[in-house]
Amino acid sequence: MSKKKHTVQYDRWGYFFIAPFFIIYVIFSLIPLLTTFVYSFFEYYRDGLDIIGPNASVSRYFSGQEEYYQWQIDDSVDALDGLSVDYEGVTATLELKDEILNTVTEIAEDINIDKYTKKVTKIVADGAKKELPATKVIESARDELKSRQSAITRNFGLVFASGDNMGKYFWNTMVMWILGFIPQILVSLLLAVWFTNTELRLKFQQFFKSVIYMPNLIMAAAFAMLFVSLLSPNGPINGILKNIYNSMNASEIAAGTMKEMEPFRFLTYTGWSRATVALMNFLMWYGNTTIMLMAGVMGIDNSLFEAARIDGASSMKIFFKITIPLLLPIFVYVLITSLIGGIQMFDVPQILTNGNGAPNRTTMTIIMKLNKHLASKNYGPAGVTSMLIFAITGVLSGFVYKMTMKNYQNKR
């Protein structure tokens, strides 16, 4: 009788070890992502202790709690029905528009009158052109007052509201990211080449590598508070400028022909505010970028550099013909991750401008606007903003990768 051999199957244990990753991903990433996507389709916000929604449709011309404006709609509808009786047997004219609007505005104080006026103007103009009965036109204006729209349409309208829209904050974000990324990548490339060049033999390399990485370890909140103190009217930078100015014009100031220098308020100017945010991002991240580029340069076969030097290639030619082309994959990684971080820029401008994006919201980023929706518990527009950020990040990252890595992709 043959004995059965018992073997241990180890292949299934792999699922056990990778399970925590998927569990954490589902709980902390996938579920919030799907929930955010769902929120964008609903009116869902908190008013005091009351939670309003989720409502899939909302009034077209009113916002806020329905219990506060529904009576205005009902009373306005009754008033328009009364007006219709007065115009029985009369053909519609352009003057009917004022009658309808006056009737509604006497009751509906919270209506978006500009939006409703545009629609009523069109209804009356079409009715007068077709010589419809006035009662028919008033009935159309009444039905329009009761009309509803999808909540996602309202949410998009709030996100792209005139003068306070997504496009403006996207522009602010990209400008500040570009201002910080260009010097960051240039300085990081230079340092990476210097530190990995075996011919230079720079001393104290480990010390300098540690020093340039240290700002990345400092909390953004502490870093921002440092710059707020430095640039304040009573801060050290203003003190230095004041001393220089007063010493250069000491005689005129003593004679009373000139006044002492007033403190310069850096953060009240758009250029200075954006430049400060960009400088802080540069100082915080150029060390991290340098480390990654150094890893990329060290991965290049050193024999390529030696062969180029033997052939008489200059340092500049070696840099542009060997280093840059072979460094491109890691450079693209740095570019995409920096772009994603730039789009998600929040902590530095939030603290530097006290969350207001001063001056005149020119330093307010997309995430700062999203934070305001979340702070007011307005989850509908917050959901739309989040999904737009997700889409923008995906599109821009894909575009950058496609344009920069097309020569490295296998072509069939």
FENJOBEL-V645579 format. One record per residue. N is the residue number from 1. OMEGA is omega in whole degrees, -180 to 180 (* if undefined). NEAR is the number of other ideal C-beta (glycine too) atoms within 10 Angstrom. Layout:
n=N omega=OMEGA near=NEAR
n=N omega=OMEGA near=NEAR
//
This chain:
n=1 omega=-177 near=2
n=2 omega=178 near=4
n=3 omega=178 near=5
n=4 omega=178 near=5
n=5 omega=179 near=5
n=6 omega=180 near=5
n=7 omega=179 near=6
n=8 omega=178 near=5
n=9 omega=-178 near=6
n=10 omega=-174 near=7
n=11 omega=-178 near=6
n=12 omega=-178 near=7
n=13 omega=178 near=10
n=14 omega=179 near=9
n=15 omega=180 near=9
n=16 omega=-176 near=8
n=17 omega=180 near=8
n=18 omega=-179 near=10
n=19 omega=-180 near=10
n=20 omega=180 near=9
n=21 omega=-178 near=9
n=22 omega=178 near=11
n=23 omega=179 near=10
n=24 omega=179 near=11
n=25 omega=-179 near=11
n=26 omega=-175 near=11
n=27 omega=-171 near=10
n=28 omega=-179 near=10
n=29 omega=-173 near=10
n=30 omega=-180 near=12
n=31 omega=175 near=11
n=32 omega=179 near=11
n=33 omega=179 near=13
n=34 omega=178 near=11
n=35 omega=177 near=11
n=36 omega=178 near=17
n=37 omega=180 near=14
n=38 omega=-179 near=13
n=39 omega=-177 near=24
n=40 omega=-179 near=22
n=41 omega=-173 near=17
n=42 omega=166 near=21
n=43 omega=-173 near=24
n=44 omega=-179 near=22
n=45 omega=-180 near=21
n=46 omega=176 near=13
n=47 omega=-173 near=13
n=48 omega=177 near=6
n=49 omega=-178 near=5
n=50 omega=175 near=9
n=51 omega=-179 near=12
n=52 omega=178 near=17
n=53 omega=3 near=16
n=54 omega=179 near=15
n=55 omega=-178 near=17
n=56 omega=179 near=12
n=57 omega=-178 near=15
n=58 omega=177 near=22
n=59 omega=-178 near=23
n=60 omega=-172 near=18
n=61 omega=178 near=24
n=62 omega=175 near=20
n=63 omega=-177 near=16
n=64 omega=-178 near=13
n=65 omega=-176 near=12
n=66 omega=-178 near=16
n=67 omega=-179 near=9
n=68 omega=-178 near=11
n=69 omega=-177 near=18
n=70 omega=179 near=12
n=71 omega=177 near=12
n=72 omega=177 near=19
n=73 omega=-178 near=21
n=74 omega=-179 near=12
n=75 omega=179 near=14
n=76 omega=177 near=22
n=77 omega=178 near=17
n=78 omega=180 near=12
n=79 omega=178 near=18
n=80 omega=175 near=20
n=81 omega=176 near=13
n=82 omega=177 near=11
n=83 omega=179 near=20
n=84 omega=178 near=19
n=85 omega=-180 near=9
n=86 omega=-177 near=11
n=87 omega=180 near=18
n=88 omega=177 near=9
n=89 omega=-179 near=7
n=90 omega=177 near=11
n=91 omega=-177 near=15
n=92 omega=174 near=25
n=93 omega=-178 near=15
n=94 omega=-180 near=12
n=95 omega=-178 near=9
n=96 omega=-179 near=22
n=97 omega=-179 near=21
n=98 omega=179 near=11
n=99 omega=-180 near=18
n=100 omega=-177 near=28
n=101 omega=178 near=18
n=102 omega=180 near=11
n=103 omega=-178 near=18
n=104 omega=-175 near=26
n=105 omega=176 near=14
n=106 omega=-176 near=11
n=107 omega=-173 near=17
n=108 omega=-178 near=22
n=109 omega=-174 near=9
n=110 omega=-178 near=14
n=111 omega=172 near=22
n=112 omega=-169 near=14
n=113 omega=179 near=15
n=114 omega=-180 near=8
n=115 omega=-179 near=12
n=116 omega=179 near=21
n=117 omega=179 near=16
n=118 omega=-178 near=11
n=119 omega=180 near=16
n=120 omega=178 near=23
n=121 omega=179 near=14
n=122 omega=-179 near=13
n=123 omega=-179 near=23
n=124 omega=180 near=26
n=125 omega=178 near=14
n=126 omega=179 near=13
n=127 omega=179 near=23
n=128 omega=-180 near=18
n=129 omega=-179 near=10
n=130 omega=180 near=11
n=131 omega=178 near=9
n=132 omega=175 near=17
n=133 omega=-179 near=16
n=134 omega=180 near=23
n=135 omega=179 near=18
n=136 omega=180 near=15
n=137 omega=179 near=26
n=138 omega=178 near=27
n=139 omega=177 near=16
n=140 omega=178 near=20
n=141 omega=178 near=25
n=142 omega=180 near=21
n=143 omega=179 near=12
n=144 omega=179 near=16
n=145 omega=-179 near=23
n=146 omega=-173 near=13
n=147 omega=180 near=11
n=148 omega=177 near=15
n=149 omega=179 near=13
n=150 omega=-178 near=15
n=151 omega=-179 near=22
n=152 omega=176 near=20
n=153 omega=177 near=13
n=154 omega=-179 near=22
n=155 omega=177 near=27
n=156 omega=178 near=18
n=157 omega=178 near=16
n=158 omega=-180 near=17
n=159 omega=-178 near=24
n=160 omega=179 near=15
n=161 omega=-178 near=11
n=162 omega=178 near=6
n=163 omega=-178 near=6
n=164 omega=-166 near=13
n=165 omega=-178 near=15
n=166 omega=-178 near=20
n=167 omega=-180 near=9
n=168 omega=-177 near=17
n=169 omega=174 near=23
n=170 omega=178 near=17
n=171 omega=177 near=13
n=172 omega=-177 near=25
n=173 omega=-177 near=26
n=174 omega=179 near=19
n=175 omega=-178 near=16
n=176 omega=177 near=25
n=177 omega=-179 near=22
n=178 omega=180 near=12
n=179 omega=178 near=19
n=180 omega=-174 near=26
n=181 omega=-177 near=23
n=182 omega=176 near=12
n=183 omega=180 near=15
n=184 omega=-177 near=24
n=185 omega=179 near=19
n=186 omega=-180 near=11
n=187 omega=-179 near=16
n=188 omega=177 near=24
n=189 omega=-179 near=20
n=190 omega=-179 near=13
n=191 omega=-180 near=20
n=192 omega=179 near=23
n=193 omega=179 near=19
n=194 omega=-175 near=14
n=195 omega=-178 near=20
n=196 omega=-179 near=21
n=197 omega=-178 near=14
n=198 omega=-180 near=8
n=199 omega=-177 near=7
n=200 omega=-179 near=11
n=201 omega=-180 near=7
n=202 omega=178 near=10
n=203 omega=177 near=8
n=204 omega=-178 near=9
n=205 omega=-178 near=13
n=206 omega=179 near=9
n=207 omega=-178 near=9
n=208 omega=178 near=16
n=209 omega=179 near=16
n=210 omega=-177 near=11
n=211 omega=-177 near=11
n=212 omega=180 near=20
n=213 omega=-174 near=14
n=214 omega=179 near=10
n=215 omega=179 near=16
n=216 omega=-179 near=15
n=217 omega=-179 near=9
n=218 omega=178 near=12
n=219 omega=-180 near=10
n=220 omega=180 near=17
n=221 omega=179 near=12
n=222 omega=180 near=9
n=223 omega=180 near=20
n=224 omega=179 near=21
n=225 omega=177 near=13
n=226 omega=-180 near=12
n=227 omega=175 near=21
n=228 omega=179 near=17
n=229 omega=-179 near=12
n=230 omega=-173 near=13
n=231 omega=-179 near=19
n=232 omega=180 near=15
n=233 omega=179 near=13
n=234 omega=-177 near=8
n=235 omega=-176 near=15
n=236 omega=-179 near=11
n=237 omega=177 near=16
n=238 omega=178 near=19
n=239 omega=179 near=12
n=240 omega=180 near=10
n=241 omega=-180 near=13
n=242 omega=180 near=15
n=243 omega=179 near=11
n=244 omega=-179 near=11
n=245 omega=-177 near=16
n=246 omega=179 near=14
n=247 omega=180 near=9
n=248 omega=-177 near=11
n=249 omega=-175 near=16
n=250 omega=-177 near=11
n=251 omega=180 near=9
n=252 omega=179 near=12
n=253 omega=179 near=16
n=254 omega=180 near=9
n=255 omega=180 near=9
n=256 omega=179 near=7
n=257 omega=178 near=9
n=258 omega=178 near=14
n=259 omega=175 near=9
n=260 omega=-177 near=9
n=261 omega=175 near=16
n=262 omega=179 near=10
n=263 omega=179 near=14
n=264 omega=-178 near=15
n=265 omega=-174 near=13
n=266 omega=-171 near=20
n=267 omega=174 near=20
n=268 omega=179 near=11
n=269 omega=-177 near=15
n=270 omega=-178 near=15
n=271 omega=-179 near=10
n=272 omega=-179 near=15
n=273 omega=179 near=24
n=274 omega=180 near=18
n=275 omega=179 near=15
n=276 omega=177 near=25
n=277 omega=180 near=27
n=278 omega=180 near=21
n=279 omega=180 near=15
n=280 omega=177 near=23
n=281 omega=177 near=25
n=282 omega=-177 near=20
n=283 omega=-178 near=18
n=284 omega=-168 near=21
n=285 omega=-177 near=21
n=286 omega=177 near=23
n=287 omega=178 near=22
n=288 omega=179 near=19
n=289 omega=179 near=25
n=290 omega=180 near=25
n=291 omega=-180 near=18
n=292 omega=179 near=16
n=293 omega=176 near=25
n=294 omega=178 near=19
n=295 omega=178 near=12
n=296 omega=180 near=20
n=297 omega=-180 near=19
n=298 omega=177 near=11
n=299 omega=178 near=12
n=300 omega=-179 near=15
n=301 omega=-177 near=10
n=302 omega=179 near=10
n=303 omega=177 near=8
n=304 omega=179 near=14
n=305 omega=-179 near=20
n=306 omega=178 near=11
n=307 omega=179 near=12
n=308 omega=179 near=17
n=309 omega=178 near=13
n=310 omega=179 near=8
n=311 omega=176 near=9
n=312 omega=179 near=7
n=313 omega=178 near=15
n=314 omega=-180 near=11
n=315 omega=180 near=14
n=316 omega=-180 near=8
n=317 omega=177 near=12
n=318 omega=-179 near=18
n=319 omega=-175 near=15
n=320 omega=-176 near=11
n=321 omega=-178 near=14
n=322 omega=-174 near=17
n=323 omega=-176 near=22
n=324 omega=180 near=13
n=325 omega=-179 near=13
n=326 omega=179 near=16
n=327 omega=-173 near=20
n=328 omega=180 near=16
n=329 omega=179 near=14
n=330 omega=177 near=17
n=331 omega=178 near=20
n=332 omega=177 near=17
n=333 omega=179 near=14
n=334 omega=-179 near=23
n=335 omega=-177 near=18
n=336 omega=179 near=17
n=337 omega=177 near=15
n=338 omega=177 near=19
n=339 omega=179 near=20
n=340 omega=177 near=14
n=341 omega=178 near=13
n=342 omega=178 near=20
n=343 omega=180 near=20
n=344 omega=-180 near=16
n=345 omega=-177 near=23
n=346 omega=-166 near=16
n=347 omega=-177 near=17
n=348 omega=179 near=24
n=349 omega=179 near=28
n=350 omega=-178 near=21
n=351 omega=-177 near=18
n=352 omega=-177 near=23
n=353 omega=179 near=22
n=354 omega=176 near=11
n=355 omega=-176 near=15
n=356 omega=-179 near=14
n=357 omega=-177 near=22
n=358 omega=-3 near=18
n=359 omega=175 near=15
n=360 omega=176 near=11
n=361 omega=179 near=16
n=362 omega=175 near=19
n=363 omega=177 near=27
n=364 omega=-178 near=23
n=365 omega=-180 near=25
n=366 omega=-178 near=25
n=367 omega=176 near=20
n=368 omega=177 near=22
n=369 omega=176 near=25
n=370 omega=180 near=23
n=371 omega=178 near=17
n=372 omega=176 near=17
n=373 omega=-179 near=21
n=374 omega=180 near=14
n=375 omega=178 near=10
n=376 omega=179 near=13
n=377 omega=179 near=14
n=378 omega=-169 near=20
n=379 omega=179 near=25
n=380 omega=176 near=27
n=381 omega=177 near=28
n=382 omega=178 near=26
n=383 omega=178 near=24
n=384 omega=180 near=27
n=385 omega=180 near=26
n=386 omega=-179 near=22
n=387 omega=176 near=17
n=388 omega=177 near=18
n=389 omega=178 near=20
n=390 omega=-179 near=14
n=391 omega=180 near=10
n=392 omega=180 near=17
n=393 omega=-180 near=16
n=394 omega=-178 near=11
n=395 omega=-178 near=10
n=396 omega=179 near=16
n=397 omega=178 near=17
n=398 omega=180 near=11
n=399 omega=180 near=11
n=400 omega=-179 near=14
n=401 omega=-178 near=15
n=402 omega=-176 near=10
n=403 omega=-174 near=9
n=404 omega=-175 near=15
n=405 omega=-176 near=12
n=406 omega=179 near=9
n=407 omega=-179 near=8
n=408 omega=-178 near=10
n=409 omega=179 near=8
n=410 omega=180 near=4
n=411 omega=-180 near=5
n=412 omega=* near=2
//
